[in-house]
Amino acid sequence: MYSIKRLFRREPVVSTVVTAGGVNVILGTLEGQALLAFLGVLAVSGTIALRSWQQAHHRPIELPEPPPLRYLPEQSARPAMPMMGHEPRRPSPDRE
C-alpha cells in the first residue's frame, strides 16, 4: 500500500491513467464488453510504455553550481582588535 501512495505522489498523471485503464479492463471483462476491455489494456500498456521510454531517454540537465550565498562581507569595516597577552595584573592605585 505504501508504494502505491508513493507512486501516486511521484507520477500523478501516469497513475491516474493506469487506474482508469485498469477499471476499464475489469468492467469490460465483467460486463462482456470486449472493446472496453481492449481500450483499458491499450491505455495501461501505452501509458507504461511511454513512461518507460521517457525514463530511458531522459538526460539530466547539468546546471552550473551557484556561487555561495554570503550574508556577511568578506572583510569587516572595523579595524582588527588588538591581541591580548597574559600579563600579570598591575595593582590599581585605588586599592592601596
Phi, psi and omega in degrees: 000324181297320182290329178292318178297317180295321178296317179295327179285322182282318184231076185292322182290313180298316181296321180294317180294319179295320178296315179297319178294322177296321177295320177298320179296314182296312181294322180294322179285324180289324183269355181078020179264096184294324181295318179296317178295319179295318178296323177295315178297319179297317180294315181294311183292321178295320179293315180294320179294317180296318181293319179292325177294320178296319180292326181288328183257016181278125176249124180291140179276125179267111179264143176294146182289128181290151179294155181295144180273118182253129179268340179244154179292162179299316180233149180281150177282341179277151175289157181292148179288146178291151179286138180266137178256176179257058179277144176293151182289140174270140179294137180282150182293341182286333191261028179266000000 
